[in-house]
Amino acid sequence: MSHDLVVLGTAAASIGFFHTLLGPDHYLPFIAMSRSGEWSLRKTALITVLCGAGHVLSSVVLGLIGISFGFAVSRLQIVESFRGSLATWVLIAFGLVYFIWGMKRALRNRAHTHLHEHGCRTSHGHTHDHNKEHVHVHKTDGNKSMTPWVLFIIFILGPCEPLIPLLMYPAAKSSFFDLWLVTSIFGLITIMTMLGIVMSSYFGISIIPTAKLERYTHAIAGAIISLCGISILLFGL
């Protein structure tokens, strides 16, 4: 193994890790949606891995096309920039729509009082909400079933910015094996980092008492997702 390949492999692992860690959009949407959608551990892990794979592979395919046809890196970066902007706005829009839907659902299910009158001219009231009573209805809600697909599409649109210019093109100058190895290292580290953060948060949040916020979980998830997109626009995360 050449010295250049060792350097590129190390760079791929480091960039993959820090690129994911410093980009909250790589994991916060899954943490938020797994909580609000009451996803199982298996479902959360599966969706995270699939979205991570789609995120990496979309840039890999674009990079391979560029390398095969001899396109300049600058031309591919224009495409990646457009994809990034599109994914960001879709993320913000999805978060806002989900937030609005979540708030409507929370307000509809807020605690309220019913008065009951009896024949002896007495009455009494009791307060309750419908969060638990109507769970069987909301489990089949279309918003929930479509959420994984929406996230998957967003992550396919979202580019891995450093992959093509910093890793794929330099590796391709040596051999196809170098290109494959460097790309695989970057992709594997990226997905493992996403999965590690999401799984840690999944178990961490499960031990935090959130009963009082239960009916706002969808709205909170939407706000978090939208804020992830806004942070990308403002800070380039």
C-alpha positions as CSV (number, residue, x, y, z in Angstrom):
1,M,0.0,0.0,0.0
2,S,1.5,3.3,-1.1
3,H,2.1,6.3,1.2
4,D,-0.4,8.4,-0.9
5,L,-3.1,5.8,-0.4
6,V,-2.5,5.7,3.3
7,V,-2.8,9.5,3.5
8,L,-6.0,9.5,1.4
9,G,-7.5,6.6,3.4
10,T,-6.8,8.4,6.7
11,A,-8.2,11.6,5.2
12,A,-11.3,9.8,4.1
13,A,-12.0,8.4,7.6
14,S,-11.3,11.8,9.3
15,I,-13.4,13.8,6.8
16,G,-16.2,11.3,6.9
17,F,-16.4,11.4,10.7
18,F,-16.1,15.2,11.2
19,H,-18.3,16.0,8.2
20,T,-21.0,13.9,9.7
21,L,-20.5,15.0,13.3
22,L,-20.5,18.7,12.5
23,G,-23.6,18.4,10.3
24,P,-26.6,18.0,12.6
25,D,-28.8,17.4,9.5
26,H,-27.1,14.0,9.3
27,Y,-28.7,12.7,12.5
28,L,-31.1,15.1,14.2
29,P,-34.0,14.4,11.7
30,F,-33.8,10.7,12.6
31,I,-33.6,11.3,16.3
32,A,-36.6,13.6,16.2
33,M,-38.7,11.4,13.9
34,S,-38.0,8.2,15.7
35,R,-39.3,9.8,18.9
36,S,-42.4,11.5,17.4
37,G,-43.2,8.5,15.2
38,E,-42.5,6.0,17.9
39,W,-40.2,4.0,15.7
40,S,-38.7,0.8,17.0
41,L,-34.9,0.5,17.4
42,R,-34.7,-1.7,14.3
43,K,-36.7,0.7,12.2
44,T,-34.7,3.7,13.3
45,A,-31.4,2.0,12.5
46,L,-32.6,0.7,9.1
47,I,-33.9,4.1,8.0
48,T,-30.7,5.8,9.2
49,V,-28.5,3.4,7.3
50,L,-30.6,3.5,4.1
51,C,-30.6,7.3,4.1
52,G,-26.9,7.4,4.8
53,A,-26.2,5.0,2.0
54,G,-28.3,7.0,-0.4
55,H,-26.6,10.2,0.7
56,V,-23.1,8.8,0.0
57,L,-24.0,6.8,-3.2
58,S,-25.6,9.8,-4.9
59,S,-22.3,11.7,-4.7
60,V,-20.4,8.6,-5.6
61,V,-22.4,8.1,-8.8
62,L,-22.0,11.7,-9.8
63,G,-18.2,11.5,-9.1
64,L,-17.9,8.4,-11.2
65,I,-19.7,10.1,-14.0
66,G,-17.4,13.0,-13.8
67,I,-14.3,10.9,-13.7
68,S,-15.4,8.7,-16.6
69,F,-16.2,11.6,-18.9
70,G,-13.3,13.7,-17.7
71,F,-15.4,16.5,-16.3
72,A,-13.5,19.2,-14.3
73,V,-14.1,19.2,-10.6
74,S,-15.5,22.7,-10.8
75,R,-18.3,21.6,-13.1
76,L,-19.3,18.8,-10.7
77,Q,-19.2,21.2,-7.7
78,I,-21.8,23.4,-9.5
79,V,-24.1,20.4,-9.7
80,E,-23.4,19.5,-6.0
81,S,-24.0,23.1,-4.9
82,F,-27.4,23.0,-6.7
83,R,-28.3,19.7,-5.1
84,G,-27.3,21.0,-1.7
85,S,-29.5,24.1,-2.0
86,L,-32.4,22.0,-3.2
87,A,-32.1,19.5,-0.4
88,T,-31.8,22.3,2.2
89,W,-35.0,24.0,1.0
90,V,-36.9,20.7,0.9
91,L,-35.7,19.9,4.4
92,I,-36.9,23.3,5.7
93,A,-40.2,22.9,3.9
94,F,-40.8,19.4,5.2
95,G,-40.0,20.5,8.7
96,L,-42.4,23.5,8.5
97,V,-45.2,21.4,7.1
98,Y,-44.6,18.7,9.8
99,F,-44.4,21.4,12.5
100,I,-47.8,22.9,11.4
101,W,-49.4,19.5,11.3
102,G,-48.0,18.6,14.7
103,M,-49.3,21.8,16.3
104,K,-52.7,21.2,14.8
105,R,-52.7,17.7,16.1
106,A,-51.5,18.9,19.6
107,L,-54.2,21.6,19.9
108,R,-56.9,19.2,18.7
109,N,-55.8,16.7,21.4
110,R,-55.4,19.2,24.2
111,A,-57.1,18.5,27.5
112,H,-60.8,19.5,27.7
113,T,-63.8,19.2,30.0
114,H,-67.1,17.4,29.5
115,L,-70.1,18.3,31.7
116,H,-72.6,15.5,32.5
117,E,-76.0,16.4,33.9
118,H,-78.1,14.0,35.9
119,G,-81.8,13.8,36.5
120,C,-81.6,15.2,40.0
121,R,-80.4,18.5,38.5
122,T,-76.8,17.9,39.5
123,S,-73.9,17.9,37.1
124,H,-70.2,17.1,37.2
125,G,-67.3,17.5,34.8
126,H,-64.2,15.5,34.0
127,T,-61.1,16.6,32.1
128,H,-59.3,14.4,29.6
129,D,-57.5,14.4,26.3
130,H,-57.4,12.0,23.3
131,N,-53.7,11.4,23.0
132,K,-53.9,7.8,24.1
133,E,-57.5,7.0,23.2
134,H,-56.9,7.6,19.5
135,V,-53.5,6.1,19.1
136,H,-55.0,3.4,16.8
137,V,-56.1,6.0,14.4
138,H,-52.9,7.9,14.2
139,K,-50.7,4.9,13.7
140,T,-51.9,4.6,10.2
141,D,-51.7,8.3,9.4
142,G,-50.2,8.9,6.0
143,N,-47.9,11.6,7.3
144,K,-46.0,8.9,9.4
145,S,-45.9,6.3,6.7
146,M,-44.4,8.8,4.1
147,T,-41.8,10.2,6.5
148,P,-39.1,7.7,5.8
149,W,-39.5,8.1,2.1
150,V,-39.3,11.9,2.4
151,L,-36.2,11.7,4.4
152,F,-34.7,9.2,2.0
153,I,-35.3,11.6,-1.0
154,I,-33.9,14.5,0.9
155,F,-30.7,12.6,1.7
156,I,-30.3,11.4,-1.9
157,L,-30.6,15.1,-3.0
158,G,-28.1,16.2,-0.3
159,P,-24.5,16.0,-1.5
160,C,-21.4,14.8,0.4
161,E,-19.5,18.0,-0.3
162,P,-15.9,16.9,0.4
163,L,-16.1,13.5,-1.3
164,I,-15.6,14.3,-4.9
165,P,-13.0,17.1,-4.9
166,L,-11.0,16.0,-1.9
167,L,-11.1,12.2,-2.2
168,M,-12.5,10.7,-5.4
169,Y,-10.6,12.8,-7.9
170,P,-7.2,12.4,-6.2
171,A,-7.7,8.7,-5.7
172,A,-8.7,8.2,-9.3
173,K,-5.3,9.5,-10.5
174,S,-3.7,6.3,-9.0
175,S,-6.0,3.4,-9.8
176,F,-9.6,2.2,-9.6
177,F,-8.7,0.2,-6.5
178,D,-7.5,3.4,-4.7
179,L,-10.7,5.1,-5.8
180,W,-12.9,2.2,-4.5
181,L,-11.0,1.9,-1.2
182,V,-11.1,5.6,-0.4
183,T,-14.7,6.0,-1.3
184,S,-15.7,2.9,0.7
185,I,-13.8,4.2,3.8
186,F,-15.6,7.6,3.6
187,G,-19.0,6.0,3.1
188,L,-18.6,3.4,5.9
189,I,-17.3,6.0,8.4
190,T,-20.1,8.4,7.5
191,I,-22.9,5.8,7.9
192,M,-21.4,4.4,11.1
193,T,-21.1,7.9,12.6
194,M,-24.7,8.7,11.7
195,L,-25.9,5.4,13.2
196,G,-23.8,5.7,16.3
197,I,-25.1,9.2,17.1
198,V,-28.7,8.2,16.4
199,M,-28.6,5.0,18.4
200,S,-27.0,6.7,21.4
201,S,-29.6,9.4,21.3
202,Y,-32.4,6.8,20.9
203,F,-31.4,5.2,24.2
204,G,-30.6,8.5,25.9
205,I,-34.0,10.1,25.1
206,S,-35.9,6.9,26.1
207,I,-34.9,7.4,29.8
208,I,-35.9,11.1,29.8
209,P,-39.4,11.7,31.2
210,T,-41.3,13.5,28.4
211,A,-44.9,12.8,29.3
212,K,-45.8,16.5,29.5
213,L,-44.5,17.1,26.0
214,E,-46.0,14.0,24.5
215,R,-48.7,15.7,22.4
216,Y,-46.1,18.2,21.1
217,T,-43.5,15.6,19.9
218,H,-44.6,15.9,16.2
219,A,-44.4,19.7,16.3
220,I,-41.0,19.6,18.1
221,A,-39.7,17.1,15.5
222,G,-40.8,19.4,12.6
223,A,-39.2,22.4,14.3
224,I,-35.9,20.5,14.7
225,I,-35.9,19.4,11.1
226,S,-36.6,22.8,9.8
227,L,-34.0,24.4,12.1
228,C,-31.4,21.9,10.7
229,G,-32.1,23.2,7.2
230,I,-31.9,26.8,8.4
231,S,-28.6,26.2,10.1
232,I,-27.2,24.8,6.8
233,L,-28.3,28.0,5.0
234,L,-26.9,30.3,7.7
235,F,-23.8,28.5,8.8
236,G,-23.1,26.1,6.0
237,L,-23.1,23.1,8.3
